Amino acid sequence: MILIFPYAKRLNNSCENPKNYTYWNELVSLLKKDYDKIIQIGLSGEIKIEGVSEVKFNLKMKEIENLIEKH
């Protein structure tokens, strides 16, 4: 299992954060060759990355910890 957190918080001027990696779809496609479960973690309203197994939005830190421990 791999957890990805593909997006950074928007800037104060509401522009997209330049820290956002633009090649997530390609990276996930490559990762799927070796990993069966790729989970995207983020905030509601974010775009789902193609090819991820699951998308989990608005998790609290404890919920992320439990997800890691479970797998």
Distance bins in CASP14 RR format, pairs under 12 A and 6 or more apart:
PFRMAT RR
TARGET T0000
AUTHOR 0000-0000-0000
RMODE 2
METHOD distances of the structure
MODEL  1
1 31 0 0 0 0 0 1 0 0 0 0 0
1 34 0 0 0 0 0 1 0 0 0 0 0
1 35 1 0 0 1 0 0 0 0 0 0 0
1 36 1 0 0 1 0 0 0 0 0 0 0
1 37 1 0 1 0 0 0 0 0 0 0 0
1 38 1 0 0 1 0 0 0 0 0 0 0
1 39 1 0 0 1 0 0 0 0 0 0 0
1 40 0 0 0 0 0 1 0 0 0 0 0
1 41 0 0 0 0 0 1 0 0 0 0 0
1 52 0 0 0 0 0 1 0 0 0 0 0
1 53 0 0 0 0 1 0 0 0 0 0 0
1 54 0 0 0 0 1 0 0 0 0 0 0
1 67 0 0 0 0 1 0 0 0 0 0 0
1 68 0 0 0 0 1 0 0 0 0 0 0
1 69 0 0 0 0 0 1 0 0 0 0 0
1 70 0 0 0 0 1 0 0 0 0 0 0
1 71 1 0 1 0 0 0 0 0 0 0 0
2 24 0 0 0 0 0 1 0 0 0 0 0
2 27 0 0 0 0 0 1 0 0 0 0 0
2 28 0 0 0 0 1 0 0 0 0 0 0
2 30 0 0 0 0 0 1 0 0 0 0 0
2 31 1 0 0 1 0 0 0 0 0 0 0
2 32 0 0 0 0 1 0 0 0 0 0 0
2 34 0 0 0 0 1 0 0 0 0 0 0
2 35 1 0 1 0 0 0 0 0 0 0 0
2 36 0 0 0 0 1 0 0 0 0 0 0
2 37 1 0 0 1 0 0 0 0 0 0 0
2 38 1 0 1 0 0 0 0 0 0 0 0
2 39 1 0 0 1 0 0 0 0 0 0 0
2 40 0 0 0 0 1 0 0 0 0 0 0
2 41 0 0 0 0 0 1 0 0 0 0 0
2 49 0 0 0 0 0 1 0 0 0 0 0
2 51 0 0 0 0 0 1 0 0 0 0 0
2 52 0 0 0 0 1 0 0 0 0 0 0
2 53 0 0 0 0 1 0 0 0 0 0 0
2 54 0 0 0 0 0 1 0 0 0 0 0
2 67 0 0 0 0 0 1 0 0 0 0 0
2 68 0 0 0 0 0 1 0 0 0 0 0
2 71 0 0 0 0 1 0 0 0 0 0 0
3 28 0 0 0 0 0 1 0 0 0 0 0
3 31 0 0 0 0 0 1 0 0 0 0 0
3 35 0 0 0 0 0 1 0 0 0 0 0
3 37 0 0 0 0 1 0 0 0 0 0 0
3 38 0 0 0 0 1 0 0 0 0 0 0
3 39 1 0 1 0 0 0 0 0 0 0 0
3 40 1 0 0 1 0 0 0 0 0 0 0
3 41 1 0 1 0 0 0 0 0 0 0 0
3 42 0 0 0 0 1 0 0 0 0 0 0
3 49 0 0 0 0 0 1 0 0 0 0 0
3 52 0 0 0 0 1 0 0 0 0 0 0
3 53 0 0 0 0 0 1 0 0 0 0 0
3 54 0 0 0 0 1 0 0 0 0 0 0
3 55 0 0 0 0 0 1 0 0 0 0 0
3 56 0 0 0 0 1 0 0 0 0 0 0
3 59 0 0 0 0 0 1 0 0 0 0 0
3 63 0 0 0 0 0 1 0 0 0 0 0
3 64 1 0 0 1 0 0 0 0 0 0 0
3 65 0 0 0 0 0 1 0 0 0 0 0
3 67 1 0 0 1 0 0 0 0 0 0 0
3 68 1 0 0 1 0 0 0 0 0 0 0
3 70 0 0 0 0 0 1 0 0 0 0 0
3 71 0 0 0 0 1 0 0 0 0 0 0
4 20 0 0 0 0 0 1 0 0 0 0 0
4 21 0 0 0 0 1 0 0 0 0 0 0
4 23 0 0 0 0 0 1 0 0 0 0 0
4 24 1 0 0 1 0 0 0 0 0 0 0
4 25 0 0 0 0 0 1 0 0 0 0 0
4 27 0 0 0 0 1 0 0 0 0 0 0
4 28 1 0 0 1 0 0 0 0 0 0 0
4 31 0 0 0 0 1 0 0 0 0 0 0
4 32 0 0 0 0 0 1 0 0 0 0 0
4 35 0 0 0 0 0 1 0 0 0 0 0
4 37 0 0 0 0 0 1 0 0 0 0 0
4 38 1 0 0 1 0 0 0 0 0 0 0
4 39 1 0 0 1 0 0 0 0 0 0 0
4 40 1 0 1 0 0 0 0 0 0 0 0
4 41 1 0 0 1 0 0 0 0 0 0 0
4 42 0 0 0 0 1 0 0 0 0 0 0
4 46 0 0 0 0 0 1 0 0 0 0 0
4 48 0 0 0 0 0 1 0 0 0 0 0
4 49 1 0 0 1 0 0 0 0 0 0 0
4 50 0 0 0 0 0 1 0 0 0 0 0
4 51 0 0 0 0 0 1 0 0 0 0 0
4 52 1 0 0 1 0 0 0 0 0 0 0
4 53 0 0 0 0 0 1 0 0 0 0 0
4 54 0 0 0 0 0 1 0 0 0 0 0
4 55 0 0 0 0 0 1 0 0 0 0 0
4 56 0 0 0 0 0 1 0 0 0 0 0
5 19 0 0 0 0 0 1 0 0 0 0 0
5 20 0 0 0 0 0 1 0 0 0 0 0
5 21 0 0 0 0 0 1 0 0 0 0 0
5 24 0 0 0 0 0 1 0 0 0 0 0
5 38 0 0 0 0 0 1 0 0 0 0 0
5 39 0 0 0 0 1 0 0 0 0 0 0
5 40 1 0 0 1 0 0 0 0 0 0 0
5 41 1 0 1 0 0 0 0 0 0 0 0
5 42 1 0 0 1 0 0 0 0 0 0 0
5 43 0 0 0 0 1 0 0 0 0 0 0
5 46 0 0 0 0 1 0 0 0 0 0 0
5 49 0 0 0 0 0 1 0 0 0 0 0
5 52 0 0 0 0 0 1 0 0 0 0 0
5 55 0 0 0 0 0 1 0 0 0 0 0
5 56 0 0 0 0 0 1 0 0 0 0 0
5 57 0 0 0 0 0 1 0 0 0 0 0
5 59 0 0 0 0 0 1 0 0 0 0 0
5 64 0 0 0 0 1 0 0 0 0 0 0
6 16 0 0 0 0 0 1 0 0 0 0 0
6 17 0 0 0 0 0 1 0 0 0 0 0
6 19 0 0 0 0 0 1 0 0 0 0 0
6 20 1 0 0 1 0 0 0 0 0 0 0
6 21 1 0 0 1 0 0 0 0 0 0 0
6 22 0 0 0 0 1 0 0 0 0 0 0
6 23 0 0 0 0 0 1 0 0 0 0 0
6 24 1 0 1 0 0 0 0 0 0 0 0
6 25 0 0 0 0 1 0 0 0 0 0 0
6 27 0 0 0 0 1 0 0 0 0 0 0
6 28 0 0 0 0 1 0 0 0 0 0 0
6 38 0 0 0 0 0 1 0 0 0 0 0
6 39 0 0 0 0 0 1 0 0 0 0 0
6 40 1 0 0 1 0 0 0 0 0 0 0
6 41 0 0 0 0 1 0 0 0 0 0 0
6 42 1 0 0 1 0 0 0 0 0 0 0
6 43 0 0 0 0 0 1 0 0 0 0 0
6 46 1 0 0 1 0 0 0 0 0 0 0
6 47 0 0 0 0 1 0 0 0 0 0 0
6 48 0 0 0 0 1 0 0 0 0 0 0
6 49 1 0 1 0 0 0 0 0 0 0 0
6 50 0 0 0 0 0 1 0 0 0 0 0
6 51 0 0 0 0 0 1 0 0 0 0 0
6 52 0 0 0 0 1 0 0 0 0 0 0
6 55 0 0 0 0 0 1 0 0 0 0 0
7 16 0 0 0 0 1 0 0 0 0 0 0
7 17 1 0 0 1 0 0 0 0 0 0 0
7 18 0 0 0 0 0 1 0 0 0 0 0
7 19 0 0 0 0 1 0 0 0 0 0 0
7 20 1 0 1 0 0 0 0 0 0 0 0
7 21 0 0 0 0 1 0 0 0 0 0 0
7 22 0 0 0 0 0 1 0 0 0 0 0
7 24 0 0 0 0 1 0 0 0 0 0 0
7 40 0 0 0 0 1 0 0 0 0 0 0
7 41 0 0 0 0 1 0 0 0 0 0 0
7 42 1 0 0 1 0 0 0 0 0 0 0
7 43 1 0 0 1 0 0 0 0 0 0 0
7 44 0 0 0 0 0 1 0 0 0 0 0
7 45 0 0 0 0 1 0 0 0 0 0 0
7 46 1 0 1 0 0 0 0 0 0 0 0
7 47 1 0 0 1 0 0 0 0 0 0 0
7 48 0 0 0 0 0 1 0 0 0 0 0
7 49 0 0 0 0 1 0 0 0 0 0 0
7 55 0 0 0 0 0 1 0 0 0 0 0
7 57 0 0 0 0 0 1 0 0 0 0 0
8 15 0 0 0 0 0 1 0 0 0 0 0
8 16 0 0 0 0 1 0 0 0 0 0 0
8 17 1 1 0 0 0 0 0 0 0 0 0
8 18 0 0 0 0 1 0 0 0 0 0 0
8 19 1 0 1 0 0 0 0 0 0 0 0
8 20 1 0 1 0 0 0 0 0 0 0 0
8 21 0 0 0 0 1 0 0 0 0 0 0
8 42 0 0 0 0 0 1 0 0 0 0 0
8 43 0 0 0 0 0 1 0 0 0 0 0
8 46 0 0 0 0 0 1 0 0 0 0 0
9 15 0 0 0 0 0 1 0 0 0 0 0
9 16 0 0 0 0 0 1 0 0 0 0 0
9 17 1 0 0 1 0 0 0 0 0 0 0
9 18 0 0 0 0 0 1 0 0 0 0 0
9 19 0 0 0 0 1 0 0 0 0 0 0
9 20 0 0 0 0 1 0 0 0 0 0 0
9 42 0 0 0 0 0 1 0 0 0 0 0
9 43 0 0 0 0 1 0 0 0 0 0 0
9 46 0 0 0 0 0 1 0 0 0 0 0
10 16 1 0 0 1 0 0 0 0 0 0 0
10 17 1 0 0 1 0 0 0 0 0 0 0
10 18 0 0 0 0 0 1 0 0 0 0 0
10 19 0 0 0 0 0 1 0 0 0 0 0
10 20 0 0 0 0 1 0 0 0 0 0 0
10 43 0 0 0 0 1 0 0 0 0 0 0
10 45 0 0 0 0 0 1 0 0 0 0 0
10 46 0 0 0 0 0 1 0 0 0 0 0
11 17 1 0 1 0 0 0 0 0 0 0 0
11 18 0 0 0 0 1 0 0 0 0 0 0
11 19 0 0 0 0 1 0 0 0 0 0 0
11 20 0 0 0 0 0 1 0 0 0 0 0
16 22 0 0 0 0 0 1 0 0 0 0 0
16 46 0 0 0 0 0 1 0 0 0 0 0
16 47 0 0 0 0 0 1 0 0 0 0 0
17 46 0 0 0 0 0 1 0 0 0 0 0
20 42 0 0 0 0 0 1 0 0 0 0 0
20 46 0 0 0 0 1 0 0 0 0 0 0
20 47 0 0 0 0 0 1 0 0 0 0 0
20 49 0 0 0 0 0 1 0 0 0 0 0
21 27 1 0 0 1 0 0 0 0 0 0 0
21 28 0 0 0 0 0 1 0 0 0 0 0
21 49 0 0 0 0 0 1 0 0 0 0 0
22 47 0 0 0 0 0 1 0 0 0 0 0
22 49 0 0 0 0 0 1 0 0 0 0 0
23 29 0 0 0 0 1 0 0 0 0 0 0
23 30 0 0 0 0 1 0 0 0 0 0 0
23 31 0 0 0 0 0 1 0 0 0 0 0
23 49 0 0 0 0 0 1 0 0 0 0 0
23 50 0 0 0 0 0 1 0 0 0 0 0
24 30 0 0 0 0 0 1 0 0 0 0 0
24 31 0 0 0 0 1 0 0 0 0 0 0
24 38 0 0 0 0 0 1 0 0 0 0 0
24 40 0 0 0 0 1 0 0 0 0 0 0
24 46 0 0 0 0 0 1 0 0 0 0 0
24 47 0 0 0 0 1 0 0 0 0 0 0
24 48 0 0 0 0 0 1 0 0 0 0 0
24 49 1 0 1 0 0 0 0 0 0 0 0
24 50 0 0 0 0 1 0 0 0 0 0 0
24 51 0 0 0 0 1 0 0 0 0 0 0
24 52 0 0 0 0 1 0 0 0 0 0 0
25 31 0 0 0 0 0 1 0 0 0 0 0
25 32 0 0 0 0 0 1 0 0 0 0 0
25 38 0 0 0 0 0 1 0 0 0 0 0
25 40 0 0 0 0 0 1 0 0 0 0 0
25 47 0 0 0 0 0 1 0 0 0 0 0
25 48 0 0 0 0 0 1 0 0 0 0 0
25 49 1 0 0 1 0 0 0 0 0 0 0
25 50 1 0 1 0 0 0 0 0 0 0 0
25 51 1 0 0 1 0 0 0 0 0 0 0
25 52 0 0 0 0 1 0 0 0 0 0 0
26 32 0 0 0 0 0 1 0 0 0 0 0
26 49 0 0 0 0 0 1 0 0 0 0 0
26 50 0 0 0 0 1 0 0 0 0 0 0
26 51 0 0 0 0 0 1 0 0 0 0 0
27 33 0 0 0 0 0 1 0 0 0 0 0
27 35 0 0 0 0 0 1 0 0 0 0 0
27 38 0 0 0 0 1 0 0 0 0 0 0
27 40 0 0 0 0 0 1 0 0 0 0 0
27 49 0 0 0 0 1 0 0 0 0 0 0
27 50 0 0 0 0 0 1 0 0 0 0 0
27 51 0 0 0 0 0 1 0 0 0 0 0
27 52 0 0 0 0 0 1 0 0 0 0 0
28 34 0 0 0 0 0 1 0 0 0 0 0
28 35 0 0 0 0 1 0 0 0 0 0 0
28 37 0 0 0 0 0 1 0 0 0 0 0
28 38 1 0 1 0 0 0 0 0 0 0 0
28 39 0 0 0 0 0 1 0 0 0 0 0
28 40 0 0 0 0 1 0 0 0 0 0 0
28 48 0 0 0 0 0 1 0 0 0 0 0
28 49 1 0 1 0 0 0 0 0 0 0 0
28 50 1 0 0 1 0 0 0 0 0 0 0
28 51 1 0 1 0 0 0 0 0 0 0 0
28 52 1 0 1 0 0 0 0 0 0 0 0
28 53 0 0 0 0 1 0 0 0 0 0 0
28 55 0 0 0 0 0 1 0 0 0 0 0
29 35 0 0 0 0 0 1 0 0 0 0 0
29 38 0 0 0 0 1 0 0 0 0 0 0
29 49 0 0 0 0 1 0 0 0 0 0 0
29 50 1 0 0 1 0 0 0 0 0 0 0
29 51 1 0 0 1 0 0 0 0 0 0 0
29 52 0 0 0 0 0 1 0 0 0 0 0
30 38 0 0 0 0 0 1 0 0 0 0 0
30 51 0 0 0 0 0 1 0 0 0 0 0
31 37 0 0 0 0 0 1 0 0 0 0 0
31 38 1 0 1 0 0 0 0 0 0 0 0
31 39 0 0 0 0 0 1 0 0 0 0 0
31 40 0 0 0 0 0 1 0 0 0 0 0
31 49 0 0 0 0 0 1 0 0 0 0 0
31 50 0 0 0 0 0 1 0 0 0 0 0
31 51 0 0 0 0 1 0 0 0 0 0 0
31 52 0 0 0 0 1 0 0 0 0 0 0
31 53 0 0 0 0 0 1 0 0 0 0 0
32 38 1 0 0 1 0 0 0 0 0 0 0
32 49 0 0 0 0 0 1 0 0 0 0 0
32 50 0 0 0 0 0 1 0 0 0 0 0
32 51 1 0 0 1 0 0 0 0 0 0 0
32 52 0 0 0 0 1 0 0 0 0 0 0
32 53 0 0 0 0 1 0 0 0 0 0 0
33 51 0 0 0 0 0 1 0 0 0 0 0
35 51 0 0 0 0 0 1 0 0 0 0 0
35 52 0 0 0 0 0 1 0 0 0 0 0
35 53 0 0 0 0 1 0 0 0 0 0 0
35 71 0 0 0 0 0 1 0 0 0 0 0
36 51 0 0 0 0 0 1 0 0 0 0 0
36 52 0 0 0 0 0 1 0 0 0 0 0
36 53 1 0 0 1 0 0 0 0 0 0 0
36 54 0 0 0 0 0 1 0 0 0 0 0
36 71 0 0 0 0 0 1 0 0 0 0 0
37 51 0 0 0 0 0 1 0 0 0 0 0
37 52 0 0 0 0 1 0 0 0 0 0 0
37 53 1 0 1 0 0 0 0 0 0 0 0
37 54 1 0 0 1 0 0 0 0 0 0 0
37 67 0 0 0 0 0 1 0 0 0 0 0
37 70 0 0 0 0 0 1 0 0 0 0 0
37 71 1 0 0 1 0 0 0 0 0 0 0
38 48 0 0 0 0 0 1 0 0 0 0 0
38 49 0 0 0 0 1 0 0 0 0 0 0
38 50 0 0 0 0 0 1 0 0 0 0 0
38 51 1 0 0 1 0 0 0 0 0 0 0
38 52 1 0 1 0 0 0 0 0 0 0 0
38 53 1 0 1 0 0 0 0 0 0 0 0
38 54 0 0 0 0 1 0 0 0 0 0 0
38 55 0 0 0 0 0 1 0 0 0 0 0
38 56 0 0 0 0 0 1 0 0 0 0 0
38 71 0 0 0 0 0 1 0 0 0 0 0
39 48 0 0 0 0 0 1 0 0 0 0 0
39 49 0 0 0 0 0 1 0 0 0 0 0
39 51 0 0 0 0 0 1 0 0 0 0 0
39 52 1 0 0 1 0 0 0 0 0 0 0
39 53 1 0 0 1 0 0 0 0 0 0 0
39 54 1 0 1 0 0 0 0 0 0 0 0
39 55 1 0 0 1 0 0 0 0 0 0 0
39 56 1 0 0 1 0 0 0 0 0 0 0
39 57 0 0 0 0 0 1 0 0 0 0 0
39 59 0 0 0 0 0 1 0 0 0 0 0
39 63 0 0 0 0 0 1 0 0 0 0 0
39 64 0 0 0 0 1 0 0 0 0 0 0
39 67 1 0 0 1 0 0 0 0 0 0 0
39 68 0 0 0 0 1 0 0 0 0 0 0
39 70 0 0 0 0 0 1 0 0 0 0 0
39 71 0 0 0 0 1 0 0 0 0 0 0
40 46 0 0 0 0 1 0 0 0 0 0 0
40 47 0 0 0 0 1 0 0 0 0 0 0
40 48 1 0 0 1 0 0 0 0 0 0 0
40 49 1 0 1 0 0 0 0 0 0 0 0
40 50 0 0 0 0 0 1 0 0 0 0 0
40 51 0 0 0 0 1 0 0 0 0 0 0
40 52 1 0 1 0 0 0 0 0 0 0 0
40 53 0 0 0 0 1 0 0 0 0 0 0
40 54 1 0 0 1 0 0 0 0 0 0 0
40 55 1 0 1 0 0 0 0 0 0 0 0
40 56 1 0 0 1 0 0 0 0 0 0 0
40 57 0 0 0 0 1 0 0 0 0 0 0
40 59 0 0 0 0 0 1 0 0 0 0 0
40 67 0 0 0 0 0 1 0 0 0 0 0
41 48 0 0 0 0 0 1 0 0 0 0 0
41 49 0 0 0 0 0 1 0 0 0 0 0
41 52 0 0 0 0 1 0 0 0 0 0 0
41 54 0 0 0 0 1 0 0 0 0 0 0
41 55 0 0 0 0 1 0 0 0 0 0 0
41 56 1 0 1 0 0 0 0 0 0 0 0
41 57 1 0 0 1 0 0 0 0 0 0 0
41 58 0 0 0 0 1 0 0 0 0 0 0
41 59 1 0 0 1 0 0 0 0 0 0 0
41 60 0 0 0 0 0 1 0 0 0 0 0
41 61 0 0 0 0 0 1 0 0 0 0 0
41 63 0 0 0 0 1 0 0 0 0 0 0
41 64 1 0 0 1 0 0 0 0 0 0 0
41 65 0 0 0 0 0 1 0 0 0 0 0
41 67 0 0 0 0 1 0 0 0 0 0 0
41 68 0 0 0 0 0 1 0 0 0 0 0
42 48 0 0 0 0 0 1 0 0 0 0 0
42 49 0 0 0 0 0 1 0 0 0 0 0
42 52 0 0 0 0 0 1 0 0 0 0 0
42 54 0 0 0 0 0 1 0 0 0 0 0
42 55 1 0 0 1 0 0 0 0 0 0 0
42 56 1 0 0 1 0 0 0 0 0 0 0
42 57 1 0 1 0 0 0 0 0 0 0 0
42 58 1 0 0 1 0 0 0 0 0 0 0
42 59 1 0 0 1 0 0 0 0 0 0 0
42 60 0 0 0 0 0 1 0 0 0 0 0
42 63 0 0 0 0 0 1 0 0 0 0 0
42 64 0 0 0 0 1 0 0 0 0 0 0
43 55 0 0 0 0 0 1 0 0 0 0 0
43 56 0 0 0 0 0 1 0 0 0 0 0
43 57 1 0 1 0 0 0 0 0 0 0 0
43 58 1 0 0 1 0 0 0 0 0 0 0
43 59 0 0 0 0 1 0 0 0 0 0 0
44 55 0 0 0 0 1 0 0 0 0 0 0
44 56 0 0 0 0 0 1 0 0 0 0 0
44 57 1 0 1 0 0 0 0 0 0 0 0
44 58 1 0 1 0 0 0 0 0 0 0 0
44 59 0 0 0 0 0 1 0 0 0 0 0
45 55 0 0 0 0 0 1 0 0 0 0 0
45 57 1 0 0 1 0 0 0 0 0 0 0
45 58 0 0 0 0 1 0 0 0 0 0 0
46 52 0 0 0 0 0 1 0 0 0 0 0
46 55 0 0 0 0 1 0 0 0 0 0 0
46 56 0 0 0 0 0 1 0 0 0 0 0
46 57 1 0 0 1 0 0 0 0 0 0 0
46 58 0 0 0 0 0 1 0 0 0 0 0
47 55 0 0 0 0 1 0 0 0 0 0 0
47 57 0 0 0 0 0 1 0 0 0 0 0
48 54 0 0 0 0 1 0 0 0 0 0 0
48 55 1 0 1 0 0 0 0 0 0 0 0
48 56 0 0 0 0 0 1 0 0 0 0 0
48 57 0 0 0 0 1 0 0 0 0 0 0
49 55 0 0 0 0 1 0 0 0 0 0 0
53 71 0 0 0 0 0 1 0 0 0 0 0
54 67 0 0 0 0 1 0 0 0 0 0 0
54 71 0 0 0 0 0 1 0 0 0 0 0
56 63 1 0 0 1 0 0 0 0 0 0 0
56 64 0 0 0 0 1 0 0 0 0 0 0
56 66 0 0 0 0 0 1 0 0 0 0 0
56 67 1 0 0 1 0 0 0 0 0 0 0
56 68 0 0 0 0 0 1 0 0 0 0 0
57 63 0 0 0 0 0 1 0 0 0 0 0
57 64 0 0 0 0 0 1 0 0 0 0 0
58 64 0 0 0 0 0 1 0 0 0 0 0
59 65 0 0 0 0 1 0 0 0 0 0 0
59 66 0 0 0 0 1 0 0 0 0 0 0
59 67 1 0 0 1 0 0 0 0 0 0 0
59 68 0 0 0 0 0 1 0 0 0 0 0
60 66 0 0 0 0 1 0 0 0 0 0 0
60 67 0 0 0 0 0 1 0 0 0 0 0
61 67 0 0 0 0 0 1 0 0 0 0 0
61 68 0 0 0 0 0 1 0 0 0 0 0
62 68 0 0 0 0 0 1 0 0 0 0 0
62 69 0 0 0 0 0 1 0 0 0 0 0
63 69 0 0 0 0 0 1 0 0 0 0 0
63 70 0 0 0 0 0 1 0 0 0 0 0
64 70 0 0 0 0 0 1 0 0 0 0 0
64 71 0 0 0 0 0 1 0 0 0 0 0
65 71 0 0 0 0 0 1 0 0 0 0 0
END
